[in-house]
Amino acid sequence: MKPEDHLEIERLGGVGGFGLPGSRIRSRVLLNVSDLSAVELNSVTALIAAPVTAVRPLQAGADFFRYWLTLYTSEGRREIEVQESELPGSLQARLQDELDN
């Protein structure tokens, strides 16, 4: 996998505090862009391309997840944090939980 052709997704928050400071639980996935369906790729590129003002405010609360997306392309790295409802369920299902030592 080349550095410019992958998508990294990390789940944040929720009751378990995934990925937050002090948490020992992480939930993430690293995907090759060529492994994404057209719908998934279109969704991710639309989220990342949206102007900051077009992104809804993130929901707050102990039971909500947020997702940090990092898309690496030949043009560089682009990142965005989105709420659970904005990320396709097919991408959410690919995340793997891991325990930090």
C-alpha positions as CSV (number, residue, x, y, z in Angstrom):
1,M,0.0,0.0,0.0
2,K,1.4,3.4,-1.0
3,P,1.2,6.2,1.5
4,E,-1.1,8.1,-0.9
5,D,-3.8,5.6,-1.4
6,H,-5.4,4.7,1.9
7,L,-8.0,5.7,4.4
8,E,-7.6,5.5,8.1
9,I,-10.7,5.6,10.3
10,E,-10.7,5.8,14.1
11,R,-13.8,5.6,16.3
12,L,-13.8,8.1,19.2
13,G,-16.0,8.4,22.3
14,G,-19.0,6.3,23.3
15,V,-19.5,4.8,26.7
16,G,-16.1,3.0,26.4
17,G,-14.3,6.3,25.6
18,F,-12.7,4.8,22.5
19,G,-9.5,6.6,21.5
20,L,-9.8,9.3,24.1
21,P,-7.0,10.3,26.5
22,G,-6.6,7.7,29.2
23,S,-8.5,5.1,27.3
24,R,-6.9,1.7,26.7
25,I,-9.4,0.8,24.0
26,R,-8.9,1.8,20.3
27,S,-11.1,1.0,17.4
28,R,-9.7,1.7,14.0
29,V,-9.1,0.4,10.5
30,L,-6.7,1.1,7.7
31,L,-8.1,0.5,4.2
32,N,-6.7,0.6,0.8
33,V,-8.7,3.1,-1.3
34,S,-9.0,0.5,-4.1
35,D,-10.9,-1.8,-1.6
36,L,-13.7,0.8,-1.0
37,S,-16.9,0.5,-2.9
38,A,-17.9,3.5,-5.1
39,V,-20.6,4.5,-2.6
40,E,-18.0,4.4,0.3
41,L,-15.4,6.4,-1.6
42,N,-18.0,9.0,-2.8
43,S,-19.2,9.4,0.8
44,V,-15.7,9.8,2.2
45,T,-14.6,12.3,-0.5
46,A,-17.8,14.3,-0.1
47,L,-17.3,14.5,3.7
48,I,-13.7,15.6,3.4
49,A,-14.4,18.1,0.5
50,A,-17.3,19.7,2.4
51,P,-16.5,23.3,3.6
52,V,-16.1,23.4,7.4
53,T,-19.3,25.5,7.6
54,A,-21.3,22.8,5.9
55,V,-20.4,20.1,8.5
56,R,-23.0,19.8,11.2
57,P,-21.9,20.4,14.8
58,L,-20.8,17.1,16.5
59,Q,-23.3,15.5,18.9
60,A,-22.1,15.4,22.5
61,G,-22.9,12.7,24.9
62,A,-21.5,9.6,26.5
63,D,-23.2,7.2,24.1
64,F,-22.4,8.9,20.8
65,F,-19.5,7.9,18.6
66,R,-17.4,10.2,16.4
67,Y,-15.1,9.1,13.7
68,W,-11.8,10.6,12.7
69,L,-11.1,10.1,9.0
70,T,-7.7,10.6,7.4
71,L,-7.5,10.2,3.6
72,Y,-4.0,9.9,2.1
73,T,-3.8,10.8,-1.6
74,S,-1.2,11.9,-4.0
75,E,-2.3,15.5,-3.1
76,G,-1.5,14.9,0.6
77,R,-3.3,14.1,3.7
78,R,-6.9,15.3,4.4
79,E,-8.7,14.8,7.8
80,I,-12.1,15.4,9.2
81,E,-14.1,14.4,12.3
82,V,-17.6,13.3,11.6
83,Q,-20.5,12.0,13.7
84,E,-21.8,8.5,13.6
85,S,-24.7,9.2,11.3
86,E,-22.5,10.6,8.6
87,L,-20.3,7.6,8.1
88,P,-21.7,4.7,6.1
89,G,-22.4,1.6,8.2
90,S,-20.3,-0.5,5.9
91,L,-17.2,1.5,6.9
92,Q,-18.2,1.5,10.6
93,A,-18.5,-2.3,10.4
94,R,-14.8,-2.6,9.3
95,L,-13.3,-1.1,12.4
96,Q,-11.4,-3.5,14.7
97,D,-11.2,-3.0,18.5
98,E,-7.8,-3.3,20.1
99,L,-6.5,-3.0,23.6
100,D,-3.4,-0.7,24.2
101,N,-0.8,-2.1,26.5
